Amino acid sequence: MTARTWKEALRGRIEPALDREIDVFETEIELRKQGKLDEKLFAETRLRRGAYGQRYDNGRRHDGREDRTLAYPSGALTKGPATLWDAPGMQRIKIPFGRVTPEQMEALAEVAEEHADGILHVTTRQDFQLHFVHVEETPTIMRRLAAVGITTREACGNTVRNVTACQYAGVCPDEPFDVTPYAHATAYFLLGHPDTQDFGRKFKYAFSGCGQHACALAAIHDVGLIAKTRVIDGRTERGFAFYVGGGLGAVPQQAQLFDEFLPERELLPTAQAIARVFARLGEKKNRQRARLKFLLARLGLDELRRLVLEERGKLTPDPRWTAFLDDLHAGTDRPLRPAAPLSPGPRPDGFDAWLRTNTRPQPQAHYVVATVRLPLGDLSSAQLRALAAITRRFVGDAARTTAEQNIVLRWVSEADLPELYAALQQIGLAAPGAGTIVDITSCPGTDTCKLGISSSRGLSQALTGHLAARRDLDPAVAAMHIKASGCFNACGQHHVADLGFLGVSRNVGGRRVPHFQVVLGGETANNAGAYGLPIGAVPSKNVPKVVDRITERFVAERTEGESFQAFVQRYGKARVRAAIEDLIDTPRYEAAPDFYSDWGDPREYTIGDLGAGECAGEVVSPTQFGLGAAEREVFEAQLALEAGEAARGARLAFSSMVRAARALVQAVLPEVPDEPEAVVREFRARLHETQVFHDPFVGDKFAQYLFRVAEQAGGGADTVDGARQRIAEAMLFIEAAHACHARMAEGVA
């Protein structure tokens, strides 16, 4: 069916205002194609409809030429030959709080098959993404999905992104009440709301039914809400612990408690008020500081609270604030099949392992939640179509996507589990290990993301196979979580894993080598209760050995019942790093050429070949020595923080930045003074003002970390949180210095 036929066929089945909006977008595409619509304006309007650019073929054009900035919005939508439209992009699709029906699954499968590459990707925000989508086909995708109640509106852009929620909401024994109707009300109240259209950056909500589990990760969101009740005059009231200002990204920050108990009637007006304050006072010019966490840091919690409450008092009452409270059970999942216990009879091969890891009892007797584990968050259109039929057969509409990039089926009768497992096995979706160390979270990395530095998906796939092959996994190791991000933006949530991996690169003997920073100290439980920090970068191909080495040390040295996070705190990051010290070094190219390519990509990981060192060894420049010393010093800053010496940790972090800056300046000015003021002055003049240090994607963001602290003469961070932020910024500055040195060595800076 052509795009015109779909438009005509679906007329009347789509909500009129949304139908009109898609028509407008179609016109905007045509105007942009003709060069009559400004690219900057079109970029924001397409992002607000979920249409992204992407890298493809791991950053190489299909004609073999290198191009790491390919994407249809900036590269294809230009006035010129029609062939420019052959560059594909990505379409993000909003799935509020993860609820997806069989009818919607079928529609998603169809558009993936007909307009993308036939693969659907579940994200860490419970969305679906389609890759290799042509921009001219996006209005058709939007119409076909809108006809079954799915929107792409505000899936991207400077808007309220998908509202996420615990996948177990309503069927969790630890929740005081089901947060689903509240997440639903918030998602659709804020969607397209006039007060959410003038943000400087994105804004993220998450709802959790309890404080102790990891399901919603409330602490990493701009607004995180945790269900609570209180009793007043013998009557139970519902409300939320209301947290604000969380976020990961380059410099993570945990959300702070804004209100210990926000009554349910105040949920939507408070959401509207905080949106108005953020729109009015949030950063607009510098996108790198335009999230709520930066506004919170600038104003302080008390002042932000005062402003929001003041704004709340000015709002004109809106009946939508409380209308949803009249029937909180309207959208509640209900069982399709009667409850019955699991029979002791014969079971399919592999069933018992799947039962142990992929099912979770509901508080409702003889019902369970079954997790469909999706390696890398992917499934094919054929698999999703078949899963729609399985869902309809066993649980009706009770399915949800998860922040772990899986799909859960709720209200499964225990008696149906063998039959459900057999059905999933037939379509290749019966893999065990959900919620264990092999269930790895990963961002797209270099596969399709323009910001990807190292292949997080390739690493995750390699680790999954490596760990699955280990038959001797200790139960404590099996219970750990691994998350991987391809760059500092942290889309893979590496900060809140037991073992996190952050993609970076290094220059070794004139060649680039993919690396990952090893991140320790994070916690998924307690709604992402703690953030980890890197202890050092290792070559990507050594990461499986790093995982083995660290987990073996954990098993050998842990105390009875000790969690991995508690073990790291007790054992110390210095000793953990010492255990992997030999794996940090990169072997010479002649000895191990595979280290110089990334996971899943046989090509050499470089854009220039400057040759190897001489005399069977590499010539190490003063710059490389200096950057290595900076890494050592920032690690010492972590150890100081770990020892409770926050002020000393902050000073060491600043010193490490100065050391890295001096190392770079030394590459263009051999005689560099040692005084921090002089180093910063020379760095500004020779590397910042000349834009040599500027990152290709984020400009001078990392340089500003150095300048801001230098203005304070290295002070201003005596608290634990302040020192942690200073250390995180120092790590990023040093990584940027490594990248700058690599560009300088390759002659592209």
C-alpha positions in Angstrom: 0.0 0.0 0.0 1.4 3.4 -0.9 1.8 6.3 1.4 -1.1 8.1 -0.3 -3.3 5.0 0.0 -2.5 4.6 3.7 -3.3 8.3 4.3 -6.7 7.8 2.7 -7.4 4.4 4.3 -6.7 5.7 7.8 -8.6 9.0 7.5 -11.2 9.0 10.3 -9.3 6.4 12.4 -6.9 8.9 13.8 -7.6 11.6 16.3 -8.2 14.8 14.2 -5.6 17.0 15.8 -2.9 14.3 15.5 -4.0 13.6 11.9 -3.6 17.3 11.1 -0.2 17.4 12.7 1.1 14.5 10.6 -0.2 16.3 7.5 1.7 19.4 8.5 4.9 17.3 9.0 4.5 15.8 5.6 4.3 19.3 4.1 7.4 20.3 6.1 9.4 17.4 4.7 8.5 18.4 1.1 9.5 22.0 1.9 12.8 20.9 3.4 13.4 18.7 0.4 13.0 21.7 -1.9 15.3 23.8 0.3 12.4 26.1 1.4 12.5 25.3 5.1 15.5 26.1 7.3 17.3 23.0 8.5 17.6 24.2 12.1 13.8 24.7 12.3 13.1 21.4 10.6 15.5 19.6 12.9 13.5 20.5 16.0 10.2 19.8 14.4 11.2 16.3 13.2 12.8 15.5 16.6 9.5 16.4 18.3 8.0 13.7 16.1 10.6 11.1 17.0 12.6 11.3 13.8 16.4 11.0 14.4 19.4 10.8 12.3 21.7 7.8 12.6 25.1 6.6 11.7 25.0 3.5 9.4 27.3 0.7 8.5 29.3 1.5 11.6 30.1 5.0 10.3 31.1 4.1 6.8 29.2 5.1 3.7 27.9 2.3 1.5 30.4 3.4 -1.2 33.2 2.7 1.3 34.2 6.3 2.2 34.6 7.3 5.8 31.8 9.6 7.1 31.0 9.6 10.8 28.3 12.3 10.5 25.9 10.6 8.2 22.3 11.1 9.0 19.3 12.0 6.9 18.4 15.2 8.7 21.8 17.0 8.2 23.3 15.0 5.3 20.3 13.9 3.3 17.7 16.7 3.6 19.6 19.2 1.5 18.7 20.8 -1.8 20.4 18.5 -4.3 20.2 15.1 -6.0 17.3 12.8 -5.1 19.9 10.1 -4.2 20.7 12.1 -1.0 17.4 10.8 0.3 18.8 7.3 0.4 20.6 7.9 3.7 18.3 6.2 6.4 17.5 7.4 9.9 15.8 6.3 13.0 12.2 6.5 14.3 11.5 6.5 18.0 8.1 5.4 19.1 6.6 6.3 22.5 5.2 3.6 24.7 4.0 5.3 27.9 4.9 3.2 31.0 5.6 0.3 28.6 2.0 -0.9 28.0 1.7 -2.4 24.6 -1.3 -4.4 23.3 -1.3 -7.3 20.8 -2.9 -5.1 18.1 -0.2 -2.5 18.6 2.5 -5.2 18.4 1.1 -6.3 15.1 1.2 -2.7 13.8 4.7 -2.2 15.0 5.8 -5.5 13.3 4.2 -4.4 10.0 5.9 -1.0 9.9 9.2 -2.5 10.9 8.9 -5.0 8.1 7.7 -2.5 5.4 9.5 0.7 6.3 12.6 -0.3 8.3 15.1 -3.2 8.4 12.7 -5.6 10.1 14.2 -5.2 13.5 12.5 -3.5 16.5 14.7 -2.3 19.4 13.4 -1.8 22.9 15.1 1.1 24.7 16.0 1.7 28.3 13.0 4.1 28.4 10.5 1.5 27.4 10.2 2.9 23.8 10.5 1.1 20.5 13.0 2.2 17.9 13.1 1.5 14.2 16.4 1.9 12.3 17.2 2.5 8.6 14.0 4.4 8.1 13.7 6.8 5.1 12.4 10.2 6.2 9.7 10.4 3.4 8.1 7.3 4.9 7.9 8.6 8.5 4.4 10.2 8.0 3.1 6.8 6.9 4.6 5.1 9.9 3.1 7.8 12.2 -0.4 7.3 10.7 -0.3 3.5 10.8 0.7 3.6 14.5 -1.7 6.4 15.4 -4.5 4.3 14.1 -3.8 1.8 16.9 -3.3 4.4 19.6 0.5 4.8 19.4 2.2 8.2 19.0 5.7 9.3 18.1 4.9 12.8 19.2 7.6 14.2 21.6 9.5 11.0 21.6 12.6 13.2 21.0 13.4 16.9 21.1 13.2 19.5 23.9 10.1 17.9 25.4 8.8 15.6 28.1 10.0 12.3 26.9 8.3 8.9 27.4 6.9 8.6 30.9 8.3 5.3 32.3 7.0 3.1 35.1 7.7 -0.1 36.9 6.7 -3.0 34.7 5.4 -4.8 37.8 3.0 -2.0 38.7 -0.2 -3.5 39.9 1.2 -7.0 40.3 4.0 -6.3 42.8 3.8 -7.5 46.4 5.8 -4.6 47.7 3.8 -1.7 46.3 1.3 0.3 48.3 -0.8 0.9 45.2 -0.6 0.6 41.4 1.1 3.6 39.8 -0.1 2.8 36.3 -3.1 5.2 36.2 -0.9 8.0 37.5 1.8 7.4 34.9 -0.9 7.3 32.2 -2.4 10.6 33.4 0.9 12.3 33.6 2.0 11.1 30.1 -1.1 12.4 28.4 -1.6 15.5 30.4 1.9 16.7 29.5 1.8 15.5 25.9 1.6 18.6 23.8 0.8 20.8 26.8 1.5 24.5 26.1 3.7 24.7 29.2 6.1 22.0 28.0 6.9 23.5 24.6 9.7 25.9 25.5 12.3 23.7 27.2 16.0 24.1 26.7 16.5 20.3 26.8 14.6 17.0 27.4 12.7 16.2 30.5 12.2 12.7 31.9 9.6 11.2 34.3 9.5 7.8 36.1 7.0 6.2 38.5 8.0 3.5 40.9 5.7 1.4 43.1 8.3 1.1 45.9 11.6 2.4 47.0 13.7 -0.7 47.4 13.7 -2.2 43.9 15.3 -1.1 40.6 12.3 -1.3 38.3 11.8 2.4 37.6 15.2 3.9 38.6 13.6 7.0 40.0 16.9 8.5 41.1 18.2 9.1 37.5 15.2 11.1 36.3 14.3 14.8 36.2 11.3 13.8 38.2 11.1 10.5 40.0 8.0 9.5 41.9 7.7 6.6 44.4 4.3 5.5 45.7 3.5 6.2 49.3 0.5 6.2 51.6 -0.3 7.8 54.9 -3.2 7.5 57.3 -5.0 10.7 58.5 -8.0 10.5 60.7 -8.3 6.8 60.0 -8.4 7.4 56.2 -5.6 6.1 53.9 -4.3 8.7 51.5 -2.3 8.1 48.4 0.7 10.2 47.3 4.3 10.1 46.2 7.8 10.8 47.4 8.6 13.4 44.8 12.2 13.6 43.7 13.7 16.2 41.3 16.9 16.8 39.4 18.3 13.4 38.7 20.1 12.4 35.6 23.0 10.5 34.2 24.8 11.8 31.1 28.4 13.0 31.3 28.2 14.2 34.9 25.5 12.1 36.8 23.5 13.5 39.6 21.0 11.8 41.9 17.6 13.2 42.3 16.8 15.1 45.5 13.7 14.8 47.7 11.4 17.8 46.8 8.4 16.6 48.8 8.2 13.8 51.2 4.5 13.2 50.5 2.9 14.8 47.4 -0.9 14.1 47.6 -2.3 12.4 44.5 -4.5 15.4 43.7 -1.4 17.6 43.5 0.5 15.4 41.0 -0.6 17.0 37.8 -0.7 20.7 38.9 2.8 20.2 40.4 4.0 18.7 37.2 2.6 21.7 35.3 4.2 24.1 37.7 7.6 22.6 37.6 7.4 22.6 33.8 6.7 26.3 33.8 9.6 27.0 36.1 12.0 24.9 34.0 10.8 26.6 30.8 11.3 30.0 32.3 14.5 29.6 34.2 16.3 26.6 32.6 19.3 27.2 30.5 18.5 27.8 26.8 21.8 28.9 25.2 24.2 26.2 26.5 22.5 22.9 25.8 25.2 21.1 27.9 23.8 22.7 31.0 20.1 22.8 30.1 18.7 19.9 32.2 16.8 20.3 35.4 19.7 19.0 37.4 21.7 22.1 36.5 18.9 24.5 37.4 18.6 22.7 40.7 22.4 23.1 41.3 22.2 26.8 40.4 19.1 27.6 42.5 19.4 25.1 45.4 16.6 22.8 46.4 14.9 25.3 48.8 14.7 28.0 46.2 13.5 25.6 43.4 10.8 24.4 45.8 9.7 28.0 46.6 9.5 28.9 42.9 7.5 25.8 42.0 5.0 26.2 44.9 4.6 29.9 44.0 3.9 28.9 40.4 1.5 26.3 41.5 -0.5 29.0 43.3 -0.8 31.0 40.1 -2.2 28.2 38.0 -5.7 28.4 36.6 -7.6 25.2 37.8 -7.8 22.5 35.2 -10.4 19.7 35.5 -7.9 17.3 34.0 -5.8 17.5 37.2 -8.2 15.2 39.1 -10.6 13.8 36.5 -8.5 10.6 36.2 -8.9 9.9 40.0 -12.6 9.2 39.5 -11.9 5.8 38.0 -8.4 4.6 38.8 -9.2 1.1 37.7 -10.4 1.9 34.2 -7.2 0.6 32.6 -6.2 -2.0 35.1 -4.9 -5.3 33.7 -7.2 -8.3 34.4 -6.4 -12.0 34.0 -7.5 -13.7 30.8 -7.3 -17.3 32.1 -8.2 -18.8 35.4 -5.5 -19.2 38.1 -4.2 -22.7 38.6 -1.0 -24.1 40.0 1.9 -25.5 37.9 1.5 -29.2 37.5 4.3 -31.5 38.4 4.1 -33.3 35.1 6.7 -33.6 32.3 8.2 -30.3 31.2 10.0 -29.1 28.0 13.8 -29.2 27.8 15.2 -26.0 29.3 12.0 -25.1 31.0 13.3 -25.3 34.6 16.2 -22.9 33.9 13.8 -20.4 32.3 11.3 -20.8 35.1 14.0 -19.9 37.7 15.1 -16.7 36.0 12.3 -15.5 33.8 9.2 -15.7 36.1 8.2 -13.7 39.2 5.3 -14.6 41.4 2.5 -12.0 41.6 0.7 -11.4 44.9 -2.4 -12.8 43.2 -2.3 -16.5 43.9 -1.0 -18.8 41.1 -0.3 -15.9 38.7 3.2 -14.9 37.6 4.9 -12.3 35.4 7.0 -13.9 32.7 9.9 -12.1 31.1 10.6 -12.4 27.4 14.4 -11.7 27.3 15.5 -9.8 24.3 19.3 -9.9 23.7 20.4 -6.4 23.0 16.8 -5.3 23.2 16.1 -6.6 19.7 13.5 -8.8 18.1 12.4 -9.2 14.5 9.1 -8.2 13.0 8.2 -11.9 12.6 9.0 -12.5 16.3 6.9 -9.5 17.4 4.0 -10.6 15.3 4.2 -14.1 16.8 4.6 -12.6 20.3 1.4 -10.6 19.7 -0.5 -13.9 19.1 1.1 -15.5 22.2 0.2 -12.5 24.3 -3.4 -12.4 23.0 -3.7 -16.2 23.7 -2.3 -16.3 27.3 -2.7 -12.8 28.9 -4.9 -10.6 26.6 -3.5 -7.1 26.7 -1.2 -7.5 29.8 2.2 -6.9 28.3 4.8 -4.2 28.9 8.2 -3.2 27.7 10.9 -2.8 30.4 13.8 -0.5 31.2 16.0 -3.6 30.9 15.1 -3.8 27.2 12.8 -6.8 27.6 9.1 -7.5 27.4 7.0 -8.9 30.3 3.7 -10.8 30.1 1.6 -10.3 33.2 -1.2 -12.4 34.7 0.2 -15.7 33.4 -1.5 -18.6 35.1 1.1 -20.9 36.5 -0.6 -23.9 34.8 0.0 -22.2 31.4 3.8 -21.8 31.9 5.0 -25.0 30.1 2.7 -24.2 27.1 3.8 -20.5 27.1 7.5 -21.5 27.2 7.0 -23.9 24.3 5.4 -21.2 22.3 8.2 -18.8 23.0 10.8 -21.4 22.2 9.3 -21.9 18.8 9.9 -18.2 17.9 13.4 -18.0 19.5 12.3 -15.9 22.5 12.7 -18.4 25.3 16.2 -17.5 26.4 16.7 -17.9 30.2 18.7 -15.5 32.3 16.4 -12.5 32.6 17.6 -10.2 35.3 20.9 -11.9 35.7 24.5 -11.0 34.6 23.9 -12.2 31.1 20.9 -9.9 30.6 23.1 -6.9 29.7 21.7 -3.4 29.0 23.3 -1.6 26.1 22.8 1.6 24.1 23.1 1.4 20.3 26.8 2.5 20.4 28.6 2.7 17.1 26.1 0.5 15.3 23.7 3.5 14.6 24.5 6.4 17.0 26.5 9.3 15.7 28.1 9.9 19.1 29.2 6.3 19.7 32.9 5.9 20.4 33.1 2.1 21.1 30.8 -0.7 20.2 28.7 -1.2 23.3 26.4 -3.6 21.5 29.3 -5.6 20.2 30.8 -5.8 23.6 27.5 -6.8 25.2 27.0 -9.5 22.7 30.5 -10.8 23.3 30.1 -10.7 27.1 26.7 -12.4 26.9 28.2 -15.3 25.0 31.3 -15.4 27.2 29.3 -15.5 30.5 26.7 -17.9 29.2 29.5 -20.4 28.4 30.7 -20.2 32.0 29.1 -23.2 33.7 30.7 -22.4 37.1 29.0 -19.0 37.7 28.6 -18.4 41.4 25.0 -17.4 42.3 26.3 -14.1 43.7 27.9 -13.4 40.3 24.9 -14.5 38.4 22.8 -11.9 40.3 25.0 -9.0 39.2 24.1 -6.5 36.5 26.2 -5.2 33.6 25.4 -2.1 31.6 27.4 -0.7 28.7 27.4 2.8 27.0 29.2 3.6 23.8 29.9 7.2 25.0 29.7 9.5 28.0 26.0 10.3 27.4 25.2 7.1 29.4 22.2 5.9 27.4 23.2 2.4 28.6 23.0 3.6 32.2 26.5 2.3 33.0 26.7 4.5 36.2 24.1 2.3 38.0 25.3 -1.2 37.3 27.4 -3.5 39.4 29.8 -3.5 36.5 29.5 -0.6 34.1 31.4 0.0 30.9 31.8 3.4 29.1 33.2 3.5 25.6 36.3 5.6 25.0 39.3 5.4 22.7 43.1 5.6 23.0 45.9 6.3 20.6 48.6 3.6 20.7 51.6 3.8 18.4 49.7 6.1 16.0 46.6 3.9 15.9 43.3 4.3 17.6 42.3 1.5 19.9 38.7 1.0 21.2 38.6 1.0 25.0 36.1 0.9 27.8 36.3 2.6 31.2 35.5 0.1 33.9 32.9 1.6 36.3 32.5 0.3 39.8 30.2 1.3 42.7 26.9 1.7 41.0 23.7 0.2 42.3 20.5 -0.6 40.5 18.5 -1.5 43.6 16.8 1.2 45.7 15.8 3.0 42.4 19.4 3.4 41.3 20.6 4.1 44.8 24.3 4.8 44.0 26.3 5.9 41.1 29.7 4.4 40.1 32.9 6.0 38.9 35.5 4.6 36.5 38.7 3.0 37.8 40.5 2.9 34.5 40.2 2.3 30.8 41.0 -1.2 29.3 41.2 -2.2 25.7 37.8 -3.4 24.5 39.0 -6.9 23.7 40.2 -7.3 27.3 36.8 -6.6 28.8 35.7 -10.3 29.1 39.0 -11.0 31.0 38.3 -8.0 33.2 34.9 -9.3 34.1 36.3 -12.7 34.9 39.1 -11.3 37.0 36.8 -9.0 39.0 34.1 -11.6 39.5 36.6 -14.3 40.6 38.1 -11.9 43.1 34.5 -11.1 44.4 33.8 -14.8 44.9 37.1 -15.5 46.6 37.1 -12.5 48.9 33.4 -11.7 49.7 31.9 -12.3 53.1 28.7 -14.3 53.7 25.8 -12.6 52.0 27.9 -9.6 50.9 26.6 -7.8 47.8 29.0 -6.7 45.0 28.6 -3.1 45.8 29.3 -3.7 49.5 32.3 -5.8 48.5 33.7 -3.0 46.4 33.3 -0.5 49.2 35.0 -2.8 51.7 37.7 -4.2 49.4 38.5 -0.9 47.9 38.8 0.3 44.3 42.6 0.4 44.5 42.8 -3.3 45.1 40.2 -4.0 42.4 42.2 -1.9 40.0 45.4 -3.7 41.0 43.8 -7.0 40.1 43.3 -5.9 36.5 46.4 -3.7 36.1 48.0 -5.9 33.5 44.8 -5.9 31.4 45.0 -2.1 31.0 48.0 -2.2 28.7 47.5 -2.6 25.0 49.7 -5.0 23.1 51.6 -3.9 20.1 49.8 -4.0 16.8 52.2 -6.6 15.4 51.5 -8.9 18.3 47.7 -8.6 18.5 46.1 -6.8 15.6 42.6 -7.8 16.7 42.9 -5.3 19.6 42.9 -2.6 17.0 39.4 -3.4 15.7 36.1 -3.2 17.6 33.7 -6.0 18.5 31.7 -7.1 15.6 33.7 -5.0 13.1 36.8 -6.6 11.4 38.0 -3.2 10.0 40.8 -1.5 11.8 39.6 1.0 14.3 41.3 4.1 12.9 40.9 6.8 10.3 44.7 7.1 9.7 47.7 4.9 9.8 50.8 6.7 11.1 52.8 3.6 11.5 54.1 1.6 14.4 57.0 2.5 16.7 60.6 1.4 16.1 63.0 -1.0 17.7 60.3 -3.5 18.7 58.8 -0.9 21.0 56.7 2.3 20.8 57.9 5.8 21.2 55.9 7.3 24.0 55.5 11.1 23.8 55.6 13.4 26.8 51.9 14.1 26.0 51.1 10.4 26.5 53.1 10.3 29.7 51.3 13.4 31.0 47.8 12.0 30.1 48.7 8.7 31.9 49.8 10.7 35.0 46.5 12.6 34.9 44.6 9.3 34.9 46.5 8.1 37.8 45.9 11.4 39.7 42.1 11.3 39.1 42.0 7.8 40.4 43.8 9.0 43.5 41.1 11.5 43.8 38.5 8.7 43.8 40.4 6.9 46.6 40.5 10.1 48.6 36.7 10.5 48.2 36.3 6.8 49.2 38.4 7.5 52.4 36.0 10.4 53.3 38.4 13.1 52.3 36.1 15.0 49.9 38.1 18.3 49.8 41.3 16.4 49.0 39.6 14.4 46.3 38.3 17.6 44.7 41.8 19.2 44.8 43.3 16.1 43.2 40.6 16.1 40.5 41.4 19.7 39.6 45.1 18.9 39.6 44.5 16.0 37.2 42.7 18.3 34.8 45.6 20.8 34.9 48.0 17.9 34.3 46.1 16.7 31.3 45.9 20.3 29.9 49.6 20.7 30.4 50.3 17.5 28.5 48.3 18.7 25.5 50.0 22.2 25.6 53.4 20.4 25.7 52.6 19.0 22.3 52.7 22.5 20.8 54.8 24.3 23.3 57.7 22.2 24.7 58.5 24.5 27.5 55.4 24.7 29.6 55.3 26.3 33.0 54.1 24.3 36.0 51.9 26.9 37.6 48.1 26.0 37.2 47.3 29.6 36.2 49.9 29.6 33.5 48.9 26.1 32.2 45.2 27.2 32.0 46.2 30.4 30.2 48.3 28.6 27.6 45.7 25.9 27.2 43.0 28.5 26.5 45.2 30.4 24.0 46.7 27.5 22.1 44.0 24.8 22.3 40.6 26.3 23.2 40.6 29.6 21.3 42.0 27.8 18.3 39.2 25.2 18.7 41.8 22.4 18.6 40.4 20.9 21.8 36.7 21.3 20.7 34.9 18.0 20.6 33.3 17.4 17.1 29.9 16.9 18.7 29.8 18.9 21.9 32.2 21.7 21.2 34.0 23.3 24.2 31.9 21.6 26.9 34.8 19.7 28.5 37.1 22.8 28.4 34.5 24.7 30.4 34.9 22.1 33.2 38.6 23.2 33.6 37.9 26.9 33.2 35.1 26.9 35.8 37.2 25.2 38.5 40.3 27.3 37.6 38.3 30.5 38.3 37.7 29.1 41.8 41.4 28.3 42.1 40.5 24.6 42.5 38.2 25.1 45.5 34.5 25.2 45.8 33.8 21.4 46.2 34.2 20.5 49.9 31.1 18.3 50.1 30.9 14.6 49.0 28.5 15.4 46.2 30.6 18.4 45.1 33.8 16.3 45.0 32.1 13.5 43.2 30.9 15.9 40.5 34.4 17.4 40.3 35.9 13.9 39.8 33.4 13.0 37.2 34.2 16.3 35.3 37.9 15.6 35.6 37.5 12.1 34.1 35.6 13.6 31.2 38.1 16.3 30.6 40.9 13.7 30.6 39.0 11.6 28.1 38.5 14.6 25.9 42.3 15.3 26.2 43.0 11.7 25.0 40.6 12.3 22.0 42.2 15.6 21.2 45.6 14.1 21.3 44.5 11.3 18.9 43.1 14.0 16.5 46.3 15.9 16.7 48.4 12.8 16.0 46.2 12.0 13.0 46.4 15.6 11.7 42.6 16.2 11.9 42.5 18.5 14.9 
